[in-house]
Amino acid sequence: MSTTMRLKRMGSKKRPYYRIVVQDSRRASTSITIDEVGTYHPIEKENQIKVDAEKAKSWIQKGVTVSDTVKEILNKSGVTLDRKAN
């Protein structure tokens, strides 16, 4: 199974927030997820990004594909994208 780490849109009209999820890449982005890694609130001025760094690193080491937007979010929060085990 090929998995990907990507954003899942939640919230109401014109008030979006996103969950950073691990999901089967062949499914729609609104379908069942395997794991939730964090959240991203682009509207808020403070506390925009909340990421469980250990979960994210664990999934990256397992070989999950990370979308470009999630890469930027993880870099802002300080999570390294190395596939090497520490």
PyMOL Python script that loads the backbone (N, CA, C, O; Angstrom):
from pymol import cmd

cmd.read_pdbstr("""\
ATOM      1  N   MET A   1       0.845  -1.167   0.000  1.00  0.00           N
ATOM      2  CA  MET A   1       0.000   0.000   0.000  1.00  0.00           C
ATOM      3  C   MET A   1       0.895   1.236   0.000  1.00  0.00           C
ATOM      4  O   MET A   1       1.808   1.353   0.817  1.00  0.00           O
ATOM      5  N   SER A   2       0.623   2.147  -0.919  1.00  0.00           N
ATOM      6  CA  SER A   2       1.381   3.395  -0.946  1.00  0.00           C
ATOM      7  C   SER A   2       0.636   4.444  -0.127  1.00  0.00           C
ATOM      8  O   SER A   2      -0.545   4.712  -0.348  1.00  0.00           O
ATOM      9  N   THR A   3       1.351   5.020   0.811  1.00  0.00           N
ATOM     10  CA  THR A   3       0.732   6.000   1.694  1.00  0.00           C
ATOM     11  C   THR A   3       1.350   7.368   1.467  1.00  0.00           C
ATOM     12  O   THR A   3       2.482   7.491   0.999  1.00  0.00           O
ATOM     13  N   THR A   4       0.588   8.379   1.806  1.00  0.00           N
ATOM     14  CA  THR A   4       1.054   9.752   1.649  1.00  0.00           C
ATOM     15  C   THR A   4       0.619  10.574   2.855  1.00  0.00           C
ATOM     16  O   THR A   4      -0.415  10.309   3.467  1.00  0.00           O
ATOM     17  N   MET A   5       1.422  11.570   3.181  1.00  0.00           N
ATOM     18  CA  MET A   5       1.084  12.509   4.249  1.00  0.00           C
ATOM     19  C   MET A   5       0.625  13.783   3.569  1.00  0.00           C
ATOM     20  O   MET A   5       1.389  14.420   2.845  1.00  0.00           O
ATOM     21  N   ARG A   6      -0.639  14.156   3.806  1.00  0.00           N
ATOM     22  CA  ARG A   6      -1.203  15.313   3.133  1.00  0.00           C
ATOM     23  C   ARG A   6      -2.224  16.016   4.012  1.00  0.00           C
ATOM     24  O   ARG A   6      -2.502  15.580   5.130  1.00  0.00           O
ATOM     25  N   LEU A   7      -2.781  17.106   3.499  1.00  0.00           N
ATOM     26  CA  LEU A   7      -3.758  17.888   4.249  1.00  0.00           C
ATOM     27  C   LEU A   7      -5.171  17.399   3.964  1.00  0.00           C
ATOM     28  O   LEU A   7      -5.498  17.022   2.838  1.00  0.00           O
ATOM     29  N   LYS A   8      -5.998  17.411   4.993  1.00  0.00           N
ATOM     30  CA  LYS A   8      -7.414  17.076   4.873  1.00  0.00           C
ATOM     31  C   LYS A   8      -8.196  18.304   5.341  1.00  0.00           C
ATOM     32  O   LYS A   8      -8.072  18.708   6.497  1.00  0.00           O
ATOM     33  N   ARG A   9      -9.000  18.902   4.457  1.00  0.00           N
ATOM     34  CA  ARG A   9      -9.699  20.154   4.760  1.00  0.00           C
ATOM     35  C   ARG A   9     -10.892  19.892   5.667  1.00  0.00           C
ATOM     36  O   ARG A   9     -11.675  18.966   5.454  1.00  0.00           O
ATOM     37  N   MET A  10     -11.002  20.730   6.677  1.00  0.00           N
ATOM     38  CA  MET A  10     -12.120  20.686   7.613  1.00  0.00           C
ATOM     39  C   MET A  10     -12.605  22.125   7.779  1.00  0.00           C
ATOM     40  O   MET A  10     -12.084  23.034   7.132  1.00  0.00           O
ATOM     41  N   GLY A  11     -13.590  22.335   8.632  1.00  0.00           N
ATOM     42  CA  GLY A  11     -14.063  23.684   8.910  1.00  0.00           C
ATOM     43  C   GLY A  11     -15.257  24.062   8.069  1.00  0.00           C
ATOM     44  O   GLY A  11     -15.799  23.241   7.329  1.00  0.00           O
ATOM     45  N   SER A  12     -15.659  25.300   8.187  1.00  0.00           N
ATOM     46  CA  SER A  12     -16.827  25.776   7.473  1.00  0.00           C
ATOM     47  C   SER A  12     -16.402  26.655   6.297  1.00  0.00           C
ATOM     48  O   SER A  12     -15.215  26.834   6.024  1.00  0.00           O
ATOM     49  N   LYS A  13     -17.388  27.184   5.625  1.00  0.00           N
ATOM     50  CA  LYS A  13     -17.146  28.025   4.466  1.00  0.00           C
ATOM     51  C   LYS A  13     -16.358  29.271   4.882  1.00  0.00           C
ATOM     52  O   LYS A  13     -16.754  29.979   5.808  1.00  0.00           O
ATOM     53  N   LYS A  14     -15.259  29.531   4.205  1.00  0.00           N
ATOM     54  CA  LYS A  14     -14.370  30.665   4.431  1.00  0.00           C
ATOM     55  C   LYS A  14     -13.688  30.655   5.804  1.00  0.00           C
ATOM     56  O   LYS A  14     -13.111  31.670   6.196  1.00  0.00           O
ATOM     57  N   ARG A  15     -13.732  29.563   6.534  1.00  0.00           N
ATOM     58  CA  ARG A  15     -13.040  29.395   7.822  1.00  0.00           C
ATOM     59  C   ARG A  15     -12.363  28.026   7.839  1.00  0.00           C
ATOM     60  O   ARG A  15     -12.671  27.203   8.701  1.00  0.00           O
ATOM     61  N   PRO A  16     -11.449  27.768   6.906  1.00  0.00           N
ATOM     62  CA  PRO A  16     -10.870  26.434   6.823  1.00  0.00           C
ATOM     63  C   PRO A  16      -9.825  26.175   7.903  1.00  0.00           C
ATOM     64  O   PRO A  16      -9.160  27.091   8.386  1.00  0.00           O
ATOM     65  N   TYR A  17      -9.703  24.921   8.259  1.00  0.00           N
ATOM     66  CA  TYR A  17      -8.532  24.438   8.970  1.00  0.00           C
ATOM     67  C   TYR A  17      -8.238  23.062   8.410  1.00  0.00           C
ATOM     68  O   TYR A  17      -9.111  22.413   7.835  1.00  0.00           O
ATOM     69  N   TYR A  18      -7.026  22.630   8.579  1.00  0.00           N
ATOM     70  CA  TYR A  18      -6.590  21.394   7.946  1.00  0.00           C
ATOM     71  C   TYR A  18      -6.010  20.442   8.977  1.00  0.00           C
ATOM     72  O   TYR A  18      -5.396  20.862   9.958  1.00  0.00           O
ATOM     73  N   ARG A  19      -6.213  19.164   8.741  1.00  0.00           N
ATOM     74  CA  ARG A  19      -5.551  18.127   9.524  1.00  0.00           C
ATOM     75  C   ARG A  19      -4.442  17.545   8.659  1.00  0.00           C
ATOM     76  O   ARG A  19      -4.630  17.307   7.466  1.00  0.00           O
ATOM     77  N   ILE A  20      -3.295  17.321   9.270  1.00  0.00           N
ATOM     78  CA  ILE A  20      -2.192  16.663   8.570  1.00  0.00           C
ATOM     79  C   ILE A  20      -2.359  15.184   8.847  1.00  0.00           C
ATOM     80  O   ILE A  20      -2.227  14.741   9.988  1.00  0.00           O
ATOM     81  N   VAL A  21      -2.653  14.413   7.797  1.00  0.00           N
ATOM     82  CA  VAL A  21      -3.011  13.010   7.963  1.00  0.00           C
ATOM     83  C   VAL A  21      -2.137  12.111   7.101  1.00  0.00           C
ATOM     84  O   VAL A  21      -1.558  12.544   6.105  1.00  0.00           O
ATOM     85  N   VAL A  22      -2.057  10.848   7.508  1.00  0.00           N
ATOM     86  CA  VAL A  22      -1.426   9.801   6.709  1.00  0.00           C
ATOM     87  C   VAL A  22      -2.568   8.993   6.119  1.00  0.00           C
ATOM     88  O   VAL A  22      -3.463   8.544   6.836  1.00  0.00           O
ATOM     89  N   GLN A  23      -2.527   8.811   4.792  1.00  0.00           N
ATOM     90  CA  GLN A  23      -3.656   8.234   4.090  1.00  0.00           C
ATOM     91  C   GLN A  23      -3.184   7.410   2.898  1.00  0.00           C
ATOM     92  O   GLN A  23      -2.105   7.649   2.356  1.00  0.00           O
ATOM     93  N   ASP A  24      -3.992   6.449   2.501  1.00  0.00           N
ATOM     94  CA  ASP A  24      -3.713   5.696   1.285  1.00  0.00           C
ATOM     95  C   ASP A  24      -3.787   6.661   0.107  1.00  0.00           C
ATOM     96  O   ASP A  24      -4.775   7.378  -0.043  1.00  0.00           O
ATOM     97  N   SER A  25      -2.761   6.684  -0.720  1.00  0.00           N
ATOM     98  CA  SER A  25      -2.676   7.680  -1.796  1.00  0.00           C
ATOM     99  C   SER A  25      -3.730   7.453  -2.881  1.00  0.00           C
ATOM    100  O   SER A  25      -3.992   8.362  -3.668  1.00  0.00           O
ATOM    101  N   ARG A  26      -4.333   6.279  -2.944  1.00  0.00           N
ATOM    102  CA  ARG A  26      -5.325   6.004  -3.974  1.00  0.00           C
ATOM    103  C   ARG A  26      -6.726   6.449  -3.583  1.00  0.00           C
ATOM    104  O   ARG A  26      -7.636   6.425  -4.412  1.00  0.00           O
ATOM    105  N   ARG A  27      -6.910   6.855  -2.332  1.00  0.00           N
ATOM    106  CA  ARG A  27      -8.230   7.288  -1.862  1.00  0.00           C
ATOM    107  C   ARG A  27      -8.390   8.797  -1.991  1.00  0.00           C
ATOM    108  O   ARG A  27      -7.412   9.528  -2.151  1.00  0.00           O
ATOM    109  N   ALA A  28      -9.646   9.255  -1.917  1.00  0.00           N
ATOM    110  CA  ALA A  28      -9.934  10.682  -1.940  1.00  0.00           C
ATOM    111  C   ALA A  28      -9.432  11.322  -0.656  1.00  0.00           C
ATOM    112  O   ALA A  28      -9.321  10.656   0.373  1.00  0.00           O
ATOM    113  N   SER A  29      -9.128  12.613  -0.714  1.00  0.00           N
ATOM    114  CA  SER A  29      -8.566  13.285   0.453  1.00  0.00           C
ATOM    115  C   SER A  29      -9.566  13.430   1.584  1.00  0.00           C
ATOM    116  O   SER A  29      -9.173  13.738   2.709  1.00  0.00           O
ATOM    117  N   THR A  30     -10.852  13.217   1.319  1.00  0.00           N
ATOM    118  CA  THR A  30     -11.870  13.329   2.361  1.00  0.00           C
ATOM    119  C   THR A  30     -12.275  11.968   2.936  1.00  0.00           C
ATOM    120  O   THR A  30     -13.197  11.899   3.749  1.00  0.00           O
ATOM    121  N   SER A  31     -11.610  10.897   2.533  1.00  0.00           N
ATOM    122  CA  SER A  31     -12.000   9.566   2.989  1.00  0.00           C
ATOM    123  C   SER A  31     -11.267   9.170   4.271  1.00  0.00           C
ATOM    124  O   SER A  31     -10.664  10.017   4.930  1.00  0.00           O
ATOM    125  N   ILE A  32     -11.320   7.917   4.613  1.00  0.00           N
ATOM    126  CA  ILE A  32     -10.761   7.377   5.851  1.00  0.00           C
ATOM    127  C   ILE A  32      -9.244   7.586   5.907  1.00  0.00           C
ATOM    128  O   ILE A  32      -8.542   7.404   4.912  1.00  0.00           O
ATOM    129  N   THR A  33      -8.756   7.969   7.083  1.00  0.00           N
ATOM    130  CA  THR A  33      -7.320   8.185   7.269  1.00  0.00           C
ATOM    131  C   THR A  33      -6.726   7.070   8.114  1.00  0.00           C
ATOM    132  O   THR A  33      -7.435   6.395   8.861  1.00  0.00           O
ATOM    133  N   ILE A  34      -5.428   6.886   7.989  1.00  0.00           N
ATOM    134  CA  ILE A  34      -4.709   5.898   8.787  1.00  0.00           C
ATOM    135  C   ILE A  34      -4.311   6.493  10.127  1.00  0.00           C
ATOM    136  O   ILE A  34      -4.472   5.857  11.169  1.00  0.00           O
ATOM    137  N   ASP A  35      -3.785   7.730  10.099  1.00  0.00           N
ATOM    138  CA  ASP A  35      -3.309   8.378  11.319  1.00  0.00           C
ATOM    139  C   ASP A  35      -3.358   9.891  11.141  1.00  0.00           C
ATOM    140  O   ASP A  35      -3.195  10.402  10.033  1.00  0.00           O
ATOM    141  N   GLU A  36      -3.584  10.601  12.249  1.00  0.00           N
ATOM    142  CA  GLU A  36      -3.555  12.062  12.233  1.00  0.00           C
ATOM    143  C   GLU A  36      -2.269  12.517  12.911  1.00  0.00           C
ATOM    144  O   GLU A  36      -1.981  12.121  14.040  1.00  0.00           O
ATOM    145  N   VAL A  37      -1.501  13.348  12.217  1.00  0.00           N
ATOM    146  CA  VAL A  37      -0.189  13.786  12.690  1.00  0.00           C
ATOM    147  C   VAL A  37      -0.248  15.170  13.326  1.00  0.00           C
ATOM    148  O   VAL A  37       0.498  15.453  14.263  1.00  0.00           O
ATOM    149  N   GLY A  38      -1.132  16.037  12.821  1.00  0.00           N
ATOM    150  CA  GLY A  38      -1.206  17.390  13.362  1.00  0.00           C
ATOM    151  C   GLY A  38      -2.314  18.193  12.726  1.00  0.00           C
ATOM    152  O   GLY A  38      -3.143  17.669  11.982  1.00  0.00           O
ATOM    153  N   THR A  39      -2.313  19.501  13.038  1.00  0.00           N
ATOM    154  CA  THR A  39      -3.308  20.411  12.480  1.00  0.00           C
ATOM    155  C   THR A  39      -2.630  21.678  11.977  1.00  0.00           C
ATOM    156  O   THR A  39      -1.524  22.021  12.395  1.00  0.00           O
ATOM    157  N   TYR A  40      -3.322  22.368  11.067  1.00  0.00           N
ATOM    158  CA  TYR A  40      -2.842  23.624  10.503  1.00  0.00           C
ATOM    159  C   TYR A  40      -4.033  24.561  10.374  1.00  0.00           C
ATOM    160  O   TYR A  40      -5.000  24.244   9.681  1.00  0.00           O
ATOM    161  N   HIS A  41      -3.970  25.723  11.043  1.00  0.00           N
ATOM    162  CA  HIS A  41      -5.023  26.736  11.016  1.00  0.00           C
ATOM    163  C   HIS A  41      -4.478  27.984  10.320  1.00  0.00           C
ATOM    164  O   HIS A  41      -3.856  28.817  10.979  1.00  0.00           O
ATOM    165  N   PRO A  42      -4.690  28.142   9.011  1.00  0.00           N
ATOM    166  CA  PRO A  42      -4.109  29.284   8.298  1.00  0.00           C
ATOM    167  C   PRO A  42      -4.744  30.624   8.656  1.00  0.00           C
ATOM    168  O   PRO A  42      -4.123  31.662   8.428  1.00  0.00           O
ATOM    169  N   ILE A  43      -5.941  30.642   9.200  1.00  0.00           N
ATOM    170  CA  ILE A  43      -6.639  31.887   9.515  1.00  0.00           C
ATOM    171  C   ILE A  43      -6.109  32.518  10.803  1.00  0.00           C
ATOM    172  O   ILE A  43      -6.010  33.741  10.902  1.00  0.00           O
ATOM    173  N   GLU A  44      -5.772  31.692  11.782  1.00  0.00           N
ATOM    174  CA  GLU A  44      -5.333  32.201  13.082  1.00  0.00           C
ATOM    175  C   GLU A  44      -3.974  32.882  12.986  1.00  0.00           C
ATOM    176  O   GLU A  44      -3.141  32.514  12.157  1.00  0.00           O
ATOM    177  N   LYS A  45      -3.760  33.865  13.830  1.00  0.00           N
ATOM    178  CA  LYS A  45      -2.476  34.563  13.851  1.00  0.00           C
ATOM    179  C   LYS A  45      -1.467  33.846  14.749  1.00  0.00           C
ATOM    180  O   LYS A  45      -0.268  33.884  14.476  1.00  0.00           O
ATOM    181  N   GLU A  46      -1.937  33.193  15.818  1.00  0.00           N
ATOM    182  CA  GLU A  46      -1.073  32.451  16.726  1.00  0.00           C
ATOM    183  C   GLU A  46      -1.473  30.983  16.706  1.00  0.00           C
ATOM    184  O   GLU A  46      -2.614  30.641  16.398  1.00  0.00           O
ATOM    185  N   ASN A  47      -0.529  30.133  17.034  1.00  0.00           N
ATOM    186  CA  ASN A  47      -0.773  28.685  17.108  1.00  0.00           C
ATOM    187  C   ASN A  47      -1.354  28.131  15.815  1.00  0.00           C
ATOM    188  O   ASN A  47      -2.337  27.389  15.833  1.00  0.00           O
ATOM    189  N   GLN A  48      -0.746  28.494  14.705  1.00  0.00           N
ATOM    190  CA  GLN A  48      -1.227  28.013  13.413  1.00  0.00           C
ATOM    191  C   GLN A  48      -0.923  26.544  13.201  1.00  0.00           C
ATOM    192  O   GLN A  48      -1.730  25.815  12.625  1.00  0.00           O
ATOM    193  N   ILE A  49       0.241  26.104  13.665  1.00  0.00           N
ATOM    194  CA  ILE A  49       0.709  24.757  13.367  1.00  0.00           C
ATOM    195  C   ILE A  49       0.880  23.971  14.661  1.00  0.00           C
ATOM    196  O   ILE A  49       1.538  24.430  15.595  1.00  0.00           O
ATOM    197  N   LYS A  50       0.283  22.785  14.708  1.00  0.00           N
ATOM    198  CA  LYS A  50       0.490  21.852  15.814  1.00  0.00           C
ATOM    199  C   LYS A  50       0.812  20.503  15.196  1.00  0.00           C
ATOM    200  O   LYS A  50      -0.012  19.919  14.493  1.00  0.00           O
ATOM    201  N   VAL A  51       2.031  20.007  15.466  1.00  0.00           N
ATOM    202  CA  VAL A  51       2.478  18.755  14.865  1.00  0.00           C
ATOM    203  C   VAL A  51       3.046  17.856  15.950  1.00  0.00           C
ATOM    204  O   VAL A  51       3.813  18.307  16.800  1.00  0.00           O
ATOM    205  N   ASP A  52       2.666  16.578  15.917  1.00  0.00           N
ATOM    206  CA  ASP A  52       3.286  15.582  16.776  1.00  0.00           C
ATOM    207  C   ASP A  52       4.558  15.122  16.055  1.00  0.00           C
ATOM    208  O   ASP A  52       4.499  14.289  15.150  1.00  0.00           O
ATOM    209  N   ALA A  53       5.689  15.663  16.459  1.00  0.00           N
ATOM    210  CA  ALA A  53       6.948  15.437  15.750  1.00  0.00           C
ATOM    211  C   ALA A  53       7.349  13.969  15.732  1.00  0.00           C
ATOM    212  O   ALA A  53       7.872  13.484  14.729  1.00  0.00           O
ATOM    213  N   GLU A  54       7.113  13.264  16.818  1.00  0.00           N
ATOM    214  CA  GLU A  54       7.497  11.849  16.881  1.00  0.00           C
ATOM    215  C   GLU A  54       6.702  11.011  15.877  1.00  0.00           C
ATOM    216  O   GLU A  54       7.263  10.147  15.204  1.00  0.00           O
ATOM    217  N   LYS A  55       5.398  11.269  15.780  1.00  0.00           N
ATOM    218  CA  LYS A  55       4.574  10.547  14.806  1.00  0.00           C
ATOM    219  C   LYS A  55       5.035  10.857  13.386  1.00  0.00           C
ATOM    220  O   LYS A  55       5.152   9.959  12.553  1.00  0.00           O
ATOM    221  N   ALA A  56       5.294  12.134  13.118  1.00  0.00           N
ATOM    222  CA  ALA A  56       5.707  12.538  11.779  1.00  0.00           C
ATOM    223  C   ALA A  56       7.026  11.872  11.396  1.00  0.00           C
ATOM    224  O   ALA A  56       7.155  11.336  10.295  1.00  0.00           O
ATOM    225  N   LYS A  57       8.005  11.902  12.298  1.00  0.00           N
ATOM    226  CA  LYS A  57       9.298  11.274  12.023  1.00  0.00           C
ATOM    227  C   LYS A  57       9.146   9.773  11.824  1.00  0.00           C
ATOM    228  O   LYS A  57       9.792   9.188  10.955  1.00  0.00           O
ATOM    229  N   SER A  58       8.298   9.154  12.626  1.00  0.00           N
ATOM    230  CA  SER A  58       8.063   7.721  12.521  1.00  0.00           C
ATOM    231  C   SER A  58       7.500   7.359  11.144  1.00  0.00           C
ATOM    232  O   SER A  58       7.963   6.406  10.517  1.00  0.00           O
ATOM    233  N   TRP A  59       6.521   8.102  10.681  1.00  0.00           N
ATOM    234  CA  TRP A  59       5.933   7.822   9.375  1.00  0.00           C
ATOM    235  C   TRP A  59       6.916   8.107   8.246  1.00  0.00           C
ATOM    236  O   TRP A  59       6.941   7.376   7.256  1.00  0.00           O
ATOM    237  N   ILE A  60       7.708   9.135   8.374  1.00  0.00           N
ATOM    238  CA  ILE A  60       8.689   9.454   7.337  1.00  0.00           C
ATOM    239  C   ILE A  60       9.738   8.347   7.243  1.00  0.00           C
ATOM    240  O   ILE A  60      10.163   7.987   6.145  1.00  0.00           O
ATOM    241  N   GLN A  61      10.154   7.809   8.382  1.00  0.00           N
ATOM    242  CA  GLN A  61      11.124   6.709   8.385  1.00  0.00           C
ATOM    243  C   GLN A  61      10.527   5.439   7.779  1.00  0.00           C
ATOM    244  O   GLN A  61      11.254   4.618   7.220  1.00  0.00           O
ATOM    245  N   LYS A  62       9.216   5.276   7.887  1.00  0.00           N
ATOM    246  CA  LYS A  62       8.554   4.113   7.296  1.00  0.00           C
ATOM    247  C   LYS A  62       8.410   4.235   5.789  1.00  0.00           C
ATOM    248  O   LYS A  62       8.065   3.260   5.121  1.00  0.00           O
ATOM    249  N   GLY A  63       8.670   5.431   5.238  1.00  0.00           N
ATOM    250  CA  GLY A  63       8.674   5.602   3.792  1.00  0.00           C
ATOM    251  C   GLY A  63       7.448   6.266   3.213  1.00  0.00           C
ATOM    252  O   GLY A  63       7.182   6.135   2.019  1.00  0.00           O
ATOM    253  N   VAL A  64       6.702   6.972   4.026  1.00  0.00           N
ATOM    254  CA  VAL A  64       5.524   7.666   3.527  1.00  0.00           C
ATOM    255  C   VAL A  64       5.937   8.819   2.615  1.00  0.00           C
ATOM    256  O   VAL A  64       6.950   9.472   2.867  1.00  0.00           O
ATOM    257  N   THR A  65       5.164   9.078   1.555  1.00  0.00           N
ATOM    258  CA  THR A  65       5.405  10.200   0.659  1.00  0.00           C
ATOM    259  C   THR A  65       4.771  11.437   1.269  1.00  0.00           C
ATOM    260  O   THR A  65       3.624  11.393   1.715  1.00  0.00           O
ATOM    261  N   VAL A  66       5.510  12.544   1.293  1.00  0.00           N
ATOM    262  CA  VAL A  66       5.027  13.780   1.903  1.00  0.00           C
ATOM    263  C   VAL A  66       4.711  14.783   0.801  1.00  0.00           C
ATOM    264  O   VAL A  66       5.535  15.015  -0.084  1.00  0.00           O
ATOM    265  N   SER A  67       3.510  15.385   0.853  1.00  0.00           N
ATOM    266  CA  SER A  67       3.143  16.381  -0.156  1.00  0.00           C
ATOM    267  C   SER A  67       3.983  17.643   0.028  1.00  0.00           C
ATOM    268  O   SER A  67       4.561  17.860   1.092  1.00  0.00           O
ATOM    269  N   ASP A  68       4.048  18.470  -1.010  1.00  0.00           N
ATOM    270  CA  ASP A  68       4.867  19.684  -0.978  1.00  0.00           C
ATOM    271  C   ASP A  68       4.409  20.652   0.109  1.00  0.00           C
ATOM    272  O   ASP A  68       5.236  21.238   0.807  1.00  0.00           O
ATOM    273  N   THR A  69       3.105  20.821   0.253  1.00  0.00           N
ATOM    274  CA  THR A  69       2.574  21.747   1.263  1.00  0.00           C
ATOM    275  C   THR A  69       2.895  21.256   2.666  1.00  0.00           C
ATOM    276  O   THR A  69       3.260  22.050   3.534  1.00  0.00           O
ATOM    277  N   VAL A  70       2.763  19.959   2.894  1.00  0.00           N
ATOM    278  CA  VAL A  70       3.065  19.404   4.216  1.00  0.00           C
ATOM    279  C   VAL A  70       4.560  19.508   4.505  1.00  0.00           C
ATOM    280  O   VAL A  70       4.948  19.709   5.656  1.00  0.00           O
ATOM    281  N   LYS A  71       5.405  19.376   3.487  1.00  0.00           N
ATOM    282  CA  LYS A  71       6.847  19.560   3.683  1.00  0.00           C
ATOM    283  C   LYS A  71       7.139  20.959   4.214  1.00  0.00           C
ATOM    284  O   LYS A  71       7.924  21.127   5.147  1.00  0.00           O
ATOM    285  N   GLU A  72       6.501  21.961   3.612  1.00  0.00           N
ATOM    286  CA  GLU A  72       6.712  23.340   4.057  1.00  0.00           C
ATOM    287  C   GLU A  72       6.234  23.530   5.496  1.00  0.00           C
ATOM    288  O   GLU A  72       6.901  24.194   6.290  1.00  0.00           O
ATOM    289  N   ILE A  73       5.089  22.952   5.830  1.00  0.00           N
ATOM    290  CA  ILE A  73       4.545  23.074   7.189  1.00  0.00           C
ATOM    291  C   ILE A  73       5.452  22.389   8.195  1.00  0.00           C
ATOM    292  O   ILE A  73       5.705  22.931   9.271  1.00  0.00           O
ATOM    293  N   LEU A  74       5.944  21.207   7.860  1.00  0.00           N
ATOM    294  CA  LEU A  74       6.833  20.483   8.775  1.00  0.00           C
ATOM    295  C   LEU A  74       8.151  21.224   8.955  1.00  0.00           C
ATOM    296  O   LEU A  74       8.698  21.252  10.058  1.00  0.00           O
ATOM    297  N   ASN A  75       8.669  21.826   7.886  1.00  0.00           N
ATOM    298  CA  ASN A  75       9.904  22.609   7.996  1.00  0.00           C
ATOM    299  C   ASN A  75       9.707  23.814   8.896  1.00  0.00           C
ATOM    300  O   ASN A  75      10.596  24.144   9.681  1.00  0.00           O
ATOM    301  N   LYS A  76       8.555  24.485   8.800  1.00  0.00           N
ATOM    302  CA  LYS A  76       8.272  25.627   9.660  1.00  0.00           C
ATOM    303  C   LYS A  76       8.184  25.221  11.124  1.00  0.00           C
ATOM    304  O   LYS A  76       8.565  25.985  12.010  1.00  0.00           O
ATOM    305  N   SER A  77       7.678  24.010  11.378  1.00  0.00           N
ATOM    306  CA  SER A  77       7.537  23.560  12.761  1.00  0.00           C
ATOM    307  C   SER A  77       8.813  22.903  13.291  1.00  0.00           C
ATOM    308  O   SER A  77       8.880  22.568  14.473  1.00  0.00           O
ATOM    309  N   GLY A  78       9.832  22.712  12.435  1.00  0.00           N
ATOM    310  CA  GLY A  78      11.117  22.209  12.896  1.00  0.00           C
ATOM    311  C   GLY A  78      11.306  20.711  12.803  1.00  0.00           C
ATOM    312  O   GLY A  78      12.239  20.175  13.401  1.00  0.00           O
ATOM    313  N   VAL A  79      10.449  20.020  12.069  1.00  0.00           N
ATOM    314  CA  VAL A  79      10.571  18.572  11.899  1.00  0.00           C
ATOM    315  C   VAL A  79      11.452  18.292  10.681  1.00  0.00           C
ATOM    316  O   VAL A  79      11.180  18.788   9.587  1.00  0.00           O
ATOM    317  N   THR A  80      12.508  17.497  10.873  1.00  0.00           N
ATOM    318  CA  THR A  80      13.395  17.161   9.759  1.00  0.00           C
ATOM    319  C   THR A  80      12.796  16.040   8.941  1.00  0.00           C
ATOM    320  O   THR A  80      12.058  15.204   9.463  1.00  0.00           O
ATOM    321  N   LEU A  81      13.110  16.021   7.666  1.00  0.00           N
ATOM    322  CA  LEU A  81      12.531  15.038   6.757  1.00  0.00           C
ATOM    323  C   LEU A  81      13.529  13.946   6.377  1.00  0.00           C
ATOM    324  O   LEU A  81      13.458  13.400   5.276  1.00  0.00           O
ATOM    325  N   ASP A  82      14.453  13.625   7.275  1.00  0.00           N
ATOM    326  CA  ASP A  82      15.434  12.569   7.008  1.00  0.00           C
ATOM    327  C   ASP A  82      14.763  11.205   7.134  1.00  0.00           C
ATOM    328  O   ASP A  82      13.987  10.964   8.058  1.00  0.00           O
ATOM    329  N   ARG A  83      15.074  10.319   6.194  1.00  0.00           N
ATOM    330  CA  ARG A  83      14.547   8.956   6.243  1.00  0.00           C
ATOM    331  C   ARG A  83      15.451   8.025   7.041  1.00  0.00           C
ATOM    332  O   ARG A  83      15.112   6.862   7.261  1.00  0.00           O
ATOM    333  N   LYS A  84      16.603   8.537   7.473  1.00  0.00           N
ATOM    334  CA  LYS A  84      17.538   7.722   8.232  1.00  0.00           C
ATOM    335  C   LYS A  84      17.068   7.562   9.668  1.00  0.00           C
ATOM    336  O   LYS A  84      16.567   8.507  10.277  1.00  0.00           O
ATOM    337  N   ALA A  85      17.231   6.374  10.196  1.00  0.00           N
ATOM    338  CA  ALA A  85      16.866   6.124  11.612  1.00  0.00           C
ATOM    339  C   ALA A  85      17.903   6.737  12.528  1.00  0.00           C
ATOM    340  O   ALA A  85      19.103   6.611  12.287  1.00  0.00           O
ATOM    341  N   ASN A  86      17.451   7.391  13.568  1.00  0.00           N
ATOM    342  CA  ASN A  86      18.368   8.024  14.536  1.00  0.00           C
ATOM    343  C   ASN A  86      18.681   7.083  15.656  1.00  0.00           C
ATOM    344  O   ASN A  86      19.434   7.434  16.565  1.00  0.00           O
TER     345      ASN A  86
END
""", "prot")
cmd.dss("prot")
cmd.show_as("cartoon", "prot")
cmd.util.cbc("prot")
cmd.orient("prot")
